[in-house]
Amino acid sequence: MLSGKDYIKKSLELNLFFGRIMKEHMIFMEAGLLIIDSTSVLGGDQLKVKGIFRG
């Protein structure tokens, strides 16, 4: 059984790990979108600016 401190540490590490994966996916998706999909590109930029996927 994990102590409260260990649980919090592992939870934060896991959250950061998946946040980095999401950020990488956003970068690849943004690179693959065409100019005609500019609203999708702008939406991804707004998510990055808001800091939802920091890492």
Contacts in CASP RR format, 6 or more apart in sequence:
PFRMAT RR
TARGET T0000
AUTHOR 0000-0000-0000
METHOD contacts of the structure
MODEL  1
MLSGKDYIKKSLELNLFFGRIMKEHMIFMEAGLLIIDSTSVLGGDQLKVK
GIFRG
2 10 0 8 1.000
16 55 0 8 1.000
19 53 0 8 1.000
19 54 0 8 1.000
19 55 0 8 1.000
20 55 0 8 1.000
22 53 0 8 1.000
23 48 0 8 1.000
23 53 0 8 1.000
23 54 0 8 1.000
23 55 0 8 1.000
26 44 0 8 1.000
26 47 0 8 1.000
26 48 0 8 1.000
26 53 0 8 1.000
30 41 0 8 1.000
30 44 0 8 1.000
30 45 0 8 1.000
33 40 0 8 1.000
33 41 0 8 1.000
47 53 0 8 1.000
END
